Amino acid sequence: MIDISVAYNRYKFLGHEFLTWLWHMIETDKDALLDPSADMDDIYIGNRVVLENSSHNRDEVISIKGDGAGLEEGLLALQKGAKVTEINLVAKSGENEWRFSVKGESLNLSSLKPPETGNVEGVEDVEGAVLEKIYLYEKAVNLTGFLYRQFIKRRLSDEWEKTVVRKMSVWIGRAAEE
């Protein structure tokens, strides 16, 4: 039986590949990411991307923060072999907006800000408000699970090496030239 810490360290690269692939898909084929059953209209990169480059026996961490921050430095880091280790996402469904961060190594969600809910007028409204909040949090968790399942299907298929990696390389090269 494999020790949990060994498995964690052995397979955390999948989360980093997932977030790198997710950034690529958001930039190039966003419609393929939207789950029709989840009622999501849009998804895009939020105000934070963290990349890590562990090549050449040194760890380099690149953090891009801010609402108006350009992602050019991140694309340059990808060109040098970095992987996305954390990303902030914004998902929309109609007027509702979810903002949250995903950590690559564990797929933990953090800083989750769901859409606003109605005001609690009295004690009898508390249960409904709690259930509504749970539902809204669950939508972000389900979206992340849906996106990861899409990634894993592609990652384990023959098309990964043949087409997906090639398309990502072209995207990184083209974006770095701009």
MODELLER restraints for C-alpha pairs under 7 A, 6 or more apart:
rsr = mdl.restraints
at = mdl.atoms
rsr.add(forms.Gaussian(group=physical.xy_distance, feature=features.Distance(at['CA:12:A'], at['CA:105:A']), mean=4.49, stdev=0.5))
rsr.add(forms.Gaussian(group=physical.xy_distance, feature=features.Distance(at['CA:12:A'], at['CA:106:A']), mean=6.92, stdev=0.5))
rsr.add(forms.Gaussian(group=physical.xy_distance, feature=features.Distance(at['CA:13:A'], at['CA:105:A']), mean=6.83, stdev=0.5))
rsr.add(forms.Gaussian(group=physical.xy_distance, feature=features.Distance(at['CA:15:A'], at['CA:104:A']), mean=4.09, stdev=0.5))
rsr.add(forms.Gaussian(group=physical.xy_distance, feature=features.Distance(at['CA:15:A'], at['CA:105:A']), mean=5.14, stdev=0.5))
rsr.add(forms.Gaussian(group=physical.xy_distance, feature=features.Distance(at['CA:15:A'], at['CA:106:A']), mean=6.87, stdev=0.5))
rsr.add(forms.Gaussian(group=physical.xy_distance, feature=features.Distance(at['CA:15:A'], at['CA:107:A']), mean=6.53, stdev=0.5))
rsr.add(forms.Gaussian(group=physical.xy_distance, feature=features.Distance(at['CA:16:A'], at['CA:83:A']), mean=5.76, stdev=0.5))
rsr.add(forms.Gaussian(group=physical.xy_distance, feature=features.Distance(at['CA:16:A'], at['CA:84:A']), mean=5.37, stdev=0.5))
rsr.add(forms.Gaussian(group=physical.xy_distance, feature=features.Distance(at['CA:16:A'], at['CA:85:A']), mean=5.15, stdev=0.5))
rsr.add(forms.Gaussian(group=physical.xy_distance, feature=features.Distance(at['CA:16:A'], at['CA:104:A']), mean=4.75, stdev=0.5))
rsr.add(forms.Gaussian(group=physical.xy_distance, feature=features.Distance(at['CA:16:A'], at['CA:105:A']), mean=6.44, stdev=0.5))
rsr.add(forms.Gaussian(group=physical.xy_distance, feature=features.Distance(at['CA:17:A'], at['CA:83:A']), mean=6.63, stdev=0.5))
rsr.add(forms.Gaussian(group=physical.xy_distance, feature=features.Distance(at['CA:18:A'], at['CA:148:A']), mean=6.92, stdev=0.5))
rsr.add(forms.Gaussian(group=physical.xy_distance, feature=features.Distance(at['CA:18:A'], at['CA:151:A']), mean=6.30, stdev=0.5))
rsr.add(forms.Gaussian(group=physical.xy_distance, feature=features.Distance(at['CA:19:A'], at['CA:84:A']), mean=5.61, stdev=0.5))
rsr.add(forms.Gaussian(group=physical.xy_distance, feature=features.Distance(at['CA:19:A'], at['CA:85:A']), mean=6.91, stdev=0.5))
rsr.add(forms.Gaussian(group=physical.xy_distance, feature=features.Distance(at['CA:19:A'], at['CA:87:A']), mean=7.00, stdev=0.5))
rsr.add(forms.Gaussian(group=physical.xy_distance, feature=features.Distance(at['CA:19:A'], at['CA:104:A']), mean=6.32, stdev=0.5))
rsr.add(forms.Gaussian(group=physical.xy_distance, feature=features.Distance(at['CA:20:A'], at['CA:83:A']), mean=6.03, stdev=0.5))
rsr.add(forms.Gaussian(group=physical.xy_distance, feature=features.Distance(at['CA:20:A'], at['CA:84:A']), mean=5.12, stdev=0.5))
rsr.add(forms.Gaussian(group=physical.xy_distance, feature=features.Distance(at['CA:24:A'], at['CA:168:A']), mean=6.45, stdev=0.5))
rsr.add(forms.Gaussian(group=physical.xy_distance, feature=features.Distance(at['CA:26:A'], at['CA:44:A']), mean=6.19, stdev=0.5))
rsr.add(forms.Gaussian(group=physical.xy_distance, feature=features.Distance(at['CA:33:A'], at['CA:147:A']), mean=6.59, stdev=0.5))
rsr.add(forms.Gaussian(group=physical.xy_distance, feature=features.Distance(at['CA:34:A'], at['CA:40:A']), mean=6.12, stdev=0.5))
rsr.add(forms.Gaussian(group=physical.xy_distance, feature=features.Distance(at['CA:34:A'], at['CA:41:A']), mean=6.97, stdev=0.5))
rsr.add(forms.Gaussian(group=physical.xy_distance, feature=features.Distance(at['CA:39:A'], at['CA:93:A']), mean=5.98, stdev=0.5))
rsr.add(forms.Gaussian(group=physical.xy_distance, feature=features.Distance(at['CA:40:A'], at['CA:91:A']), mean=6.87, stdev=0.5))
rsr.add(forms.Gaussian(group=physical.xy_distance, feature=features.Distance(at['CA:40:A'], at['CA:92:A']), mean=5.67, stdev=0.5))
rsr.add(forms.Gaussian(group=physical.xy_distance, feature=features.Distance(at['CA:40:A'], at['CA:93:A']), mean=4.47, stdev=0.5))
rsr.add(forms.Gaussian(group=physical.xy_distance, feature=features.Distance(at['CA:41:A'], at['CA:92:A']), mean=5.55, stdev=0.5))
rsr.add(forms.Gaussian(group=physical.xy_distance, feature=features.Distance(at['CA:41:A'], at['CA:93:A']), mean=5.01, stdev=0.5))
rsr.add(forms.Gaussian(group=physical.xy_distance, feature=features.Distance(at['CA:41:A'], at['CA:94:A']), mean=6.65, stdev=0.5))
rsr.add(forms.Gaussian(group=physical.xy_distance, feature=features.Distance(at['CA:42:A'], at['CA:91:A']), mean=5.68, stdev=0.5))
rsr.add(forms.Gaussian(group=physical.xy_distance, feature=features.Distance(at['CA:42:A'], at['CA:92:A']), mean=5.07, stdev=0.5))
rsr.add(forms.Gaussian(group=physical.xy_distance, feature=features.Distance(at['CA:42:A'], at['CA:93:A']), mean=6.97, stdev=0.5))
rsr.add(forms.Gaussian(group=physical.xy_distance, feature=features.Distance(at['CA:43:A'], at['CA:89:A']), mean=6.98, stdev=0.5))
rsr.add(forms.Gaussian(group=physical.xy_distance, feature=features.Distance(at['CA:43:A'], at['CA:90:A']), mean=5.57, stdev=0.5))
rsr.add(forms.Gaussian(group=physical.xy_distance, feature=features.Distance(at['CA:43:A'], at['CA:91:A']), mean=4.33, stdev=0.5))
rsr.add(forms.Gaussian(group=physical.xy_distance, feature=features.Distance(at['CA:43:A'], at['CA:92:A']), mean=6.31, stdev=0.5))
rsr.add(forms.Gaussian(group=physical.xy_distance, feature=features.Distance(at['CA:44:A'], at['CA:89:A']), mean=5.85, stdev=0.5))
rsr.add(forms.Gaussian(group=physical.xy_distance, feature=features.Distance(at['CA:44:A'], at['CA:90:A']), mean=5.39, stdev=0.5))
rsr.add(forms.Gaussian(group=physical.xy_distance, feature=features.Distance(at['CA:44:A'], at['CA:91:A']), mean=6.65, stdev=0.5))
rsr.add(forms.Gaussian(group=physical.xy_distance, feature=features.Distance(at['CA:45:A'], at['CA:88:A']), mean=6.05, stdev=0.5))
rsr.add(forms.Gaussian(group=physical.xy_distance, feature=features.Distance(at['CA:45:A'], at['CA:89:A']), mean=4.80, stdev=0.5))
rsr.add(forms.Gaussian(group=physical.xy_distance, feature=features.Distance(at['CA:45:A'], at['CA:90:A']), mean=6.22, stdev=0.5))
rsr.add(forms.Gaussian(group=physical.xy_distance, feature=features.Distance(at['CA:46:A'], at['CA:88:A']), mean=4.82, stdev=0.5))
rsr.add(forms.Gaussian(group=physical.xy_distance, feature=features.Distance(at['CA:46:A'], at['CA:89:A']), mean=4.70, stdev=0.5))
rsr.add(forms.Gaussian(group=physical.xy_distance, feature=features.Distance(at['CA:46:A'], at['CA:90:A']), mean=5.50, stdev=0.5))
rsr.add(forms.Gaussian(group=physical.xy_distance, feature=features.Distance(at['CA:47:A'], at['CA:65:A']), mean=5.50, stdev=0.5))
rsr.add(forms.Gaussian(group=physical.xy_distance, feature=features.Distance(at['CA:47:A'], at['CA:66:A']), mean=4.94, stdev=0.5))
rsr.add(forms.Gaussian(group=physical.xy_distance, feature=features.Distance(at['CA:47:A'], at['CA:67:A']), mean=4.80, stdev=0.5))
rsr.add(forms.Gaussian(group=physical.xy_distance, feature=features.Distance(at['CA:47:A'], at['CA:88:A']), mean=6.11, stdev=0.5))
rsr.add(forms.Gaussian(group=physical.xy_distance, feature=features.Distance(at['CA:48:A'], at['CA:64:A']), mean=5.50, stdev=0.5))
rsr.add(forms.Gaussian(group=physical.xy_distance, feature=features.Distance(at['CA:48:A'], at['CA:65:A']), mean=4.49, stdev=0.5))
rsr.add(forms.Gaussian(group=physical.xy_distance, feature=features.Distance(at['CA:48:A'], at['CA:66:A']), mean=6.55, stdev=0.5))
rsr.add(forms.Gaussian(group=physical.xy_distance, feature=features.Distance(at['CA:48:A'], at['CA:87:A']), mean=5.90, stdev=0.5))
rsr.add(forms.Gaussian(group=physical.xy_distance, feature=features.Distance(at['CA:48:A'], at['CA:88:A']), mean=5.18, stdev=0.5))
rsr.add(forms.Gaussian(group=physical.xy_distance, feature=features.Distance(at['CA:49:A'], at['CA:63:A']), mean=5.95, stdev=0.5))
rsr.add(forms.Gaussian(group=physical.xy_distance, feature=features.Distance(at['CA:49:A'], at['CA:64:A']), mean=5.22, stdev=0.5))
rsr.add(forms.Gaussian(group=physical.xy_distance, feature=features.Distance(at['CA:49:A'], at['CA:65:A']), mean=6.73, stdev=0.5))
rsr.add(forms.Gaussian(group=physical.xy_distance, feature=features.Distance(at['CA:49:A'], at['CA:86:A']), mean=5.82, stdev=0.5))
rsr.add(forms.Gaussian(group=physical.xy_distance, feature=features.Distance(at['CA:49:A'], at['CA:87:A']), mean=4.54, stdev=0.5))
rsr.add(forms.Gaussian(group=physical.xy_distance, feature=features.Distance(at['CA:49:A'], at['CA:88:A']), mean=6.31, stdev=0.5))
rsr.add(forms.Gaussian(group=physical.xy_distance, feature=features.Distance(at['CA:50:A'], at['CA:62:A']), mean=5.69, stdev=0.5))
rsr.add(forms.Gaussian(group=physical.xy_distance, feature=features.Distance(at['CA:50:A'], at['CA:63:A']), mean=4.47, stdev=0.5))
rsr.add(forms.Gaussian(group=physical.xy_distance, feature=features.Distance(at['CA:50:A'], at['CA:64:A']), mean=6.30, stdev=0.5))
rsr.add(forms.Gaussian(group=physical.xy_distance, feature=features.Distance(at['CA:50:A'], at['CA:84:A']), mean=5.86, stdev=0.5))
rsr.add(forms.Gaussian(group=physical.xy_distance, feature=features.Distance(at['CA:50:A'], at['CA:85:A']), mean=5.62, stdev=0.5))
rsr.add(forms.Gaussian(group=physical.xy_distance, feature=features.Distance(at['CA:50:A'], at['CA:86:A']), mean=4.99, stdev=0.5))
rsr.add(forms.Gaussian(group=physical.xy_distance, feature=features.Distance(at['CA:50:A'], at['CA:87:A']), mean=6.34, stdev=0.5))
rsr.add(forms.Gaussian(group=physical.xy_distance, feature=features.Distance(at['CA:51:A'], at['CA:61:A']), mean=5.75, stdev=0.5))
rsr.add(forms.Gaussian(group=physical.xy_distance, feature=features.Distance(at['CA:51:A'], at['CA:62:A']), mean=5.07, stdev=0.5))
rsr.add(forms.Gaussian(group=physical.xy_distance, feature=features.Distance(at['CA:51:A'], at['CA:63:A']), mean=6.44, stdev=0.5))
rsr.add(forms.Gaussian(group=physical.xy_distance, feature=features.Distance(at['CA:51:A'], at['CA:82:A']), mean=6.03, stdev=0.5))
rsr.add(forms.Gaussian(group=physical.xy_distance, feature=features.Distance(at['CA:51:A'], at['CA:83:A']), mean=5.38, stdev=0.5))
rsr.add(forms.Gaussian(group=physical.xy_distance, feature=features.Distance(at['CA:51:A'], at['CA:84:A']), mean=4.24, stdev=0.5))
rsr.add(forms.Gaussian(group=physical.xy_distance, feature=features.Distance(at['CA:51:A'], at['CA:85:A']), mean=5.29, stdev=0.5))
rsr.add(forms.Gaussian(group=physical.xy_distance, feature=features.Distance(at['CA:51:A'], at['CA:86:A']), mean=6.98, stdev=0.5))
rsr.add(forms.Gaussian(group=physical.xy_distance, feature=features.Distance(at['CA:52:A'], at['CA:59:A']), mean=6.86, stdev=0.5))
rsr.add(forms.Gaussian(group=physical.xy_distance, feature=features.Distance(at['CA:52:A'], at['CA:60:A']), mean=5.59, stdev=0.5))
rsr.add(forms.Gaussian(group=physical.xy_distance, feature=features.Distance(at['CA:52:A'], at['CA:61:A']), mean=4.54, stdev=0.5))
rsr.add(forms.Gaussian(group=physical.xy_distance, feature=features.Distance(at['CA:52:A'], at['CA:62:A']), mean=6.25, stdev=0.5))
rsr.add(forms.Gaussian(group=physical.xy_distance, feature=features.Distance(at['CA:52:A'], at['CA:82:A']), mean=5.17, stdev=0.5))
rsr.add(forms.Gaussian(group=physical.xy_distance, feature=features.Distance(at['CA:52:A'], at['CA:83:A']), mean=5.53, stdev=0.5))
rsr.add(forms.Gaussian(group=physical.xy_distance, feature=features.Distance(at['CA:52:A'], at['CA:84:A']), mean=6.42, stdev=0.5))
rsr.add(forms.Gaussian(group=physical.xy_distance, feature=features.Distance(at['CA:52:A'], at['CA:85:A']), mean=6.38, stdev=0.5))
rsr.add(forms.Gaussian(group=physical.xy_distance, feature=features.Distance(at['CA:53:A'], at['CA:59:A']), mean=5.77, stdev=0.5))
rsr.add(forms.Gaussian(group=physical.xy_distance, feature=features.Distance(at['CA:53:A'], at['CA:60:A']), mean=5.07, stdev=0.5))
rsr.add(forms.Gaussian(group=physical.xy_distance, feature=features.Distance(at['CA:53:A'], at['CA:61:A']), mean=6.52, stdev=0.5))
rsr.add(forms.Gaussian(group=physical.xy_distance, feature=features.Distance(at['CA:53:A'], at['CA:81:A']), mean=6.17, stdev=0.5))
rsr.add(forms.Gaussian(group=physical.xy_distance, feature=features.Distance(at['CA:53:A'], at['CA:82:A']), mean=4.04, stdev=0.5))
rsr.add(forms.Gaussian(group=physical.xy_distance, feature=features.Distance(at['CA:53:A'], at['CA:83:A']), mean=6.41, stdev=0.5))
rsr.add(forms.Gaussian(group=physical.xy_distance, feature=features.Distance(at['CA:54:A'], at['CA:60:A']), mean=6.36, stdev=0.5))
rsr.add(forms.Gaussian(group=physical.xy_distance, feature=features.Distance(at['CA:72:A'], at['CA:176:A']), mean=6.82, stdev=0.5))
rsr.add(forms.Gaussian(group=physical.xy_distance, feature=features.Distance(at['CA:75:A'], at['CA:172:A']), mean=6.18, stdev=0.5))
rsr.add(forms.Gaussian(group=physical.xy_distance, feature=features.Distance(at['CA:75:A'], at['CA:175:A']), mean=6.67, stdev=0.5))
rsr.add(forms.Gaussian(group=physical.xy_distance, feature=features.Distance(at['CA:75:A'], at['CA:176:A']), mean=5.87, stdev=0.5))
rsr.add(forms.Gaussian(group=physical.xy_distance, feature=features.Distance(at['CA:76:A'], at['CA:176:A']), mean=5.69, stdev=0.5))
rsr.add(forms.Gaussian(group=physical.xy_distance, feature=features.Distance(at['CA:78:A'], at['CA:172:A']), mean=6.76, stdev=0.5))
rsr.add(forms.Gaussian(group=physical.xy_distance, feature=features.Distance(at['CA:79:A'], at['CA:172:A']), mean=6.05, stdev=0.5))
rsr.add(forms.Gaussian(group=physical.xy_distance, feature=features.Distance(at['CA:79:A'], at['CA:173:A']), mean=6.76, stdev=0.5))
rsr.add(forms.Gaussian(group=physical.xy_distance, feature=features.Distance(at['CA:85:A'], at['CA:103:A']), mean=6.04, stdev=0.5))
rsr.add(forms.Gaussian(group=physical.xy_distance, feature=features.Distance(at['CA:85:A'], at['CA:104:A']), mean=4.79, stdev=0.5))
rsr.add(forms.Gaussian(group=physical.xy_distance, feature=features.Distance(at['CA:85:A'], at['CA:105:A']), mean=6.90, stdev=0.5))
rsr.add(forms.Gaussian(group=physical.xy_distance, feature=features.Distance(at['CA:86:A'], at['CA:101:A']), mean=6.84, stdev=0.5))
rsr.add(forms.Gaussian(group=physical.xy_distance, feature=features.Distance(at['CA:86:A'], at['CA:102:A']), mean=5.61, stdev=0.5))
rsr.add(forms.Gaussian(group=physical.xy_distance, feature=features.Distance(at['CA:86:A'], at['CA:103:A']), mean=4.47, stdev=0.5))
rsr.add(forms.Gaussian(group=physical.xy_distance, feature=features.Distance(at['CA:86:A'], at['CA:104:A']), mean=5.59, stdev=0.5))
rsr.add(forms.Gaussian(group=physical.xy_distance, feature=features.Distance(at['CA:87:A'], at['CA:101:A']), mean=5.44, stdev=0.5))
rsr.add(forms.Gaussian(group=physical.xy_distance, feature=features.Distance(at['CA:87:A'], at['CA:102:A']), mean=5.51, stdev=0.5))
rsr.add(forms.Gaussian(group=physical.xy_distance, feature=features.Distance(at['CA:87:A'], at['CA:103:A']), mean=6.82, stdev=0.5))
rsr.add(forms.Gaussian(group=physical.xy_distance, feature=features.Distance(at['CA:88:A'], at['CA:100:A']), mean=5.58, stdev=0.5))
rsr.add(forms.Gaussian(group=physical.xy_distance, feature=features.Distance(at['CA:88:A'], at['CA:101:A']), mean=4.04, stdev=0.5))
rsr.add(forms.Gaussian(group=physical.xy_distance, feature=features.Distance(at['CA:88:A'], at['CA:102:A']), mean=6.41, stdev=0.5))
rsr.add(forms.Gaussian(group=physical.xy_distance, feature=features.Distance(at['CA:89:A'], at['CA:99:A']), mean=5.77, stdev=0.5))
rsr.add(forms.Gaussian(group=physical.xy_distance, feature=features.Distance(at['CA:89:A'], at['CA:100:A']), mean=5.50, stdev=0.5))
rsr.add(forms.Gaussian(group=physical.xy_distance, feature=features.Distance(at['CA:89:A'], at['CA:101:A']), mean=5.98, stdev=0.5))
rsr.add(forms.Gaussian(group=physical.xy_distance, feature=features.Distance(at['CA:90:A'], at['CA:97:A']), mean=6.82, stdev=0.5))
rsr.add(forms.Gaussian(group=physical.xy_distance, feature=features.Distance(at['CA:90:A'], at['CA:98:A']), mean=5.60, stdev=0.5))
rsr.add(forms.Gaussian(group=physical.xy_distance, feature=features.Distance(at['CA:90:A'], at['CA:99:A']), mean=4.59, stdev=0.5))
rsr.add(forms.Gaussian(group=physical.xy_distance, feature=features.Distance(at['CA:90:A'], at['CA:100:A']), mean=6.69, stdev=0.5))
rsr.add(forms.Gaussian(group=physical.xy_distance, feature=features.Distance(at['CA:91:A'], at['CA:97:A']), mean=5.75, stdev=0.5))
rsr.add(forms.Gaussian(group=physical.xy_distance, feature=features.Distance(at['CA:91:A'], at['CA:98:A']), mean=5.18, stdev=0.5))
rsr.add(forms.Gaussian(group=physical.xy_distance, feature=features.Distance(at['CA:91:A'], at['CA:99:A']), mean=6.63, stdev=0.5))
rsr.add(forms.Gaussian(group=physical.xy_distance, feature=features.Distance(at['CA:92:A'], at['CA:98:A']), mean=6.40, stdev=0.5))
rsr.add(forms.Gaussian(group=physical.xy_distance, feature=features.Distance(at['CA:96:A'], at['CA:115:A']), mean=5.35, stdev=0.5))
rsr.add(forms.Gaussian(group=physical.xy_distance, feature=features.Distance(at['CA:97:A'], at['CA:114:A']), mean=6.52, stdev=0.5))
rsr.add(forms.Gaussian(group=physical.xy_distance, feature=features.Distance(at['CA:97:A'], at['CA:115:A']), mean=5.33, stdev=0.5))
rsr.add(forms.Gaussian(group=physical.xy_distance, feature=features.Distance(at['CA:98:A'], at['CA:113:A']), mean=5.67, stdev=0.5))
rsr.add(forms.Gaussian(group=physical.xy_distance, feature=features.Distance(at['CA:98:A'], at['CA:114:A']), mean=4.58, stdev=0.5))
rsr.add(forms.Gaussian(group=physical.xy_distance, feature=features.Distance(at['CA:98:A'], at['CA:115:A']), mean=5.94, stdev=0.5))
rsr.add(forms.Gaussian(group=physical.xy_distance, feature=features.Distance(at['CA:99:A'], at['CA:112:A']), mean=5.71, stdev=0.5))
rsr.add(forms.Gaussian(group=physical.xy_distance, feature=features.Distance(at['CA:99:A'], at['CA:113:A']), mean=5.09, stdev=0.5))
rsr.add(forms.Gaussian(group=physical.xy_distance, feature=features.Distance(at['CA:99:A'], at['CA:114:A']), mean=6.59, stdev=0.5))
rsr.add(forms.Gaussian(group=physical.xy_distance, feature=features.Distance(at['CA:100:A'], at['CA:109:A']), mean=6.54, stdev=0.5))
rsr.add(forms.Gaussian(group=physical.xy_distance, feature=features.Distance(at['CA:100:A'], at['CA:110:A']), mean=5.94, stdev=0.5))
rsr.add(forms.Gaussian(group=physical.xy_distance, feature=features.Distance(at['CA:100:A'], at['CA:111:A']), mean=5.21, stdev=0.5))
rsr.add(forms.Gaussian(group=physical.xy_distance, feature=features.Distance(at['CA:100:A'], at['CA:112:A']), mean=4.22, stdev=0.5))
rsr.add(forms.Gaussian(group=physical.xy_distance, feature=features.Distance(at['CA:100:A'], at['CA:113:A']), mean=6.23, stdev=0.5))
rsr.add(forms.Gaussian(group=physical.xy_distance, feature=features.Distance(at['CA:101:A'], at['CA:109:A']), mean=5.55, stdev=0.5))
rsr.add(forms.Gaussian(group=physical.xy_distance, feature=features.Distance(at['CA:101:A'], at['CA:110:A']), mean=5.14, stdev=0.5))
rsr.add(forms.Gaussian(group=physical.xy_distance, feature=features.Distance(at['CA:101:A'], at['CA:111:A']), mean=6.03, stdev=0.5))
rsr.add(forms.Gaussian(group=physical.xy_distance, feature=features.Distance(at['CA:101:A'], at['CA:112:A']), mean=6.91, stdev=0.5))
rsr.add(forms.Gaussian(group=physical.xy_distance, feature=features.Distance(at['CA:102:A'], at['CA:108:A']), mean=5.69, stdev=0.5))
rsr.add(forms.Gaussian(group=physical.xy_distance, feature=features.Distance(at['CA:102:A'], at['CA:109:A']), mean=4.76, stdev=0.5))
rsr.add(forms.Gaussian(group=physical.xy_distance, feature=features.Distance(at['CA:102:A'], at['CA:110:A']), mean=6.48, stdev=0.5))
rsr.add(forms.Gaussian(group=physical.xy_distance, feature=features.Distance(at['CA:103:A'], at['CA:109:A']), mean=6.66, stdev=0.5))
rsr.add(forms.Gaussian(group=physical.xy_distance, feature=features.Distance(at['CA:114:A'], at['CA:136:A']), mean=6.05, stdev=0.5))
rsr.add(forms.Gaussian(group=physical.xy_distance, feature=features.Distance(at['CA:114:A'], at['CA:137:A']), mean=6.40, stdev=0.5))
rsr.add(forms.Gaussian(group=physical.xy_distance, feature=features.Distance(at['CA:120:A'], at['CA:126:A']), mean=6.27, stdev=0.5))
rsr.add(forms.Gaussian(group=physical.xy_distance, feature=features.Distance(at['CA:120:A'], at['CA:129:A']), mean=6.86, stdev=0.5))
rsr.add(forms.Gaussian(group=physical.xy_distance, feature=features.Distance(at['CA:154:A'], at['CA:160:A']), mean=5.78, stdev=0.5))
